[in-house]
């Protein structure tokens, strides 16, 4: 919708007219205030107005307090959700396992530390084989799960195995 646009000069003249009228009203109001005396009813109205203002200020303060509490709760929930998201994403830990014993013996057990401490030991460890040397790998064994780590070993005859452990859950 296109409205006609007034010129800058006419807007400025209109502003001057309104400003002059406001000055005249202000002058008349000041003269009236000086000539009138305060009546008992005026004082009661002033007291009522002051009470209403105090009530309004208290209401605004309570609304600010409630808003602050809501903001605090929102921040707390965001932190909880962030932890849950981290648990779902998990963490990837590269691990190098070595075995110096000859088959059928194996001493490849290694303690793996978690960078993010878990709240329960109910987490899942997914193991991805990257490389192996010196024989077959066999199976992987995850044992002794704790909140801050676990033990990892393989059962084969390999002398060196590189894996990536993806740890998910535990929240």
Secondary structure, DSSP 8 states (H G I E B T S, - for coil): -------HHHHHHHHHHHHHHHHHHHHHHHHHHHHS---HHHHHHHHHHHHHHHHHHHHHHHHHHHHHHHHHHHHHHHHHHHHHHHHHH-EEEEEEEE--S-TT-----EEEE-SS--SSS-EEEEEEEEEEESS----EEEEEEETTEEEEEE-SS-SEEEEEEEEEE--
